[in-house]
């Protein structure tokens, strides 16, 4: 199978960098129907530009390239052991080339393998079939949306919805709740893969398998087709909007299956995926490994541009910020302000925040901009270069951020999805703000990085290290200000009322 390695590498590369046509169509529709000049429309505009950039430069659409999940069908006689070895080799090579971010972390030691290989990584599911071809489907689902997966055990009580029983009406309540609880932390507008029934473990697997359906696919079961359509209509009335900013664009797909269950159990398993819905597939020749056919896309068709303008049209009302920042300047900002940041910023995710609880920072953070980001980085000679650099979900840092603000003098925190009450109180006390960047817009934000000035704590792994970046006109929206106001809390409250009204 002399072409197998190159075929698998091409599949990984295209999945990471080229959004499927069905997802592009739905995202284009969302951009068209969203109210112009709103924060949600601004977010969708940046998303569209980012999709174009990723395709044009063959760069990762989102810096979080997720846990590579392969579903492979093989005819009898194919050596699955050798095939799995080829998959792992292709994953490692794609990581070396910067098409995947090194995401495989040892759960016991916390050490990043650096090549996306490790215990049960990547995820590979083999199934045999009777066709004379090999089918390989790949899903790249990032950690932000993976953390918003949710499983319900019916009957149960749900916020704003009350009791959900063991019937389709109860299932519907669960799915609307699943959309609501994701808010902007799952990079809305998102998609649901759902399994009704089965056991806890297999239900989640079947739910994730539903994400391999195209967004325009109609369920063959009329009851489930009706439920899918109802969820799409009602979820987009909730007002979550792109990135949780409020608006019409909340859900781009809902795909449901059912499986028999135990009499004592009634699970509803939900796999939530983000707008960066990365899944592709290929049909391979079982003798040569050559690609016979692409699934989801026709490579002979011209890829149409998504963006209809410049991506983030400037109005002249943007607030220009140059680091280091002062508390006085931050107190002049209010929720809804658009800022353009220039100067030095530092990345810092989970491991950096945990480090700062026990150790002094490796750099002076007084007046600093702290970016919740795990970038894709490549080293060329002695210089590091940013290949993808969108924001990660900030709520994971809620246990730490209030102390970081108070101890070290950080004045602006950038991420996505917002943060909680402890961080909001610290911002009010310290004169700091939270700036929401657009989740998944990894190529868009990488273009704002003028230079990598250095790196600290590289022993934590590339995504978790503290990168020192010099940026120019990095755009973001103030969603938590130094006066105790939070757009995220406001949207969550308003959408909760909308959710209750759907009963």
Secondary structure as UniProt FT lines:
FT   TURN            2..3
FT   HELIX           4..17
FT   HELIX           21..33
FT   TURN            36..37
FT   HELIX           39..57
FT   STRAND          67..74
FT   TURN            76..77
FT   HELIX           80..96
FT   TURN            97..98
FT   TURN            107..109
FT   TURN            119..120
FT   STRAND          123..128
FT   STRAND          134..141
FT   HELIX           143..146
FT   TURN            147..148
FT   STRAND          150..153
FT   STRAND          156..158
FT   TURN            159..161
FT   STRAND          162..164
FT   HELIX           168..182
FT   TURN            183..186
FT   STRAND          190..197
FT   HELIX           200..209
FT   HELIX           210..212
FT   TURN            215..216
FT   HELIX           222..235
FT   TURN            236..237
FT   HELIX           242..244
FT   STRAND          251..259
FT   TURN            263..264
FT   STRAND          267..273
FT   STRAND          278..284
FT   TURN            286..288
FT   STRAND          291..295
FT   TURN            299..300
FT   STRAND          319..322
FT   HELIX           327..330
FT   TURN            331..332
FT   TURN            335..336
FT   STRAND          338..347
FT   HELIX           350..356
FT   TURN            357..358
FT   TURN            366..367
FT   STRAND          369..371
FT   STRAND          376..380
FT   TURN            381..382
FT   STRAND          383..388
FT   HELIX           394..397
FT   HELIX           398..408
FT   STRAND          412..416
FT   HELIX           421..430
FT   STRAND          433..436
FT   TURN            439..440
FT   HELIX           442..446
FT   TURN            447..448
FT   STRAND          449..456
FT   HELIX           458..460
FT   TURN            462..464
FT   STRAND          466..480
FT   TURN            482..483
FT   HELIX           487..501
//
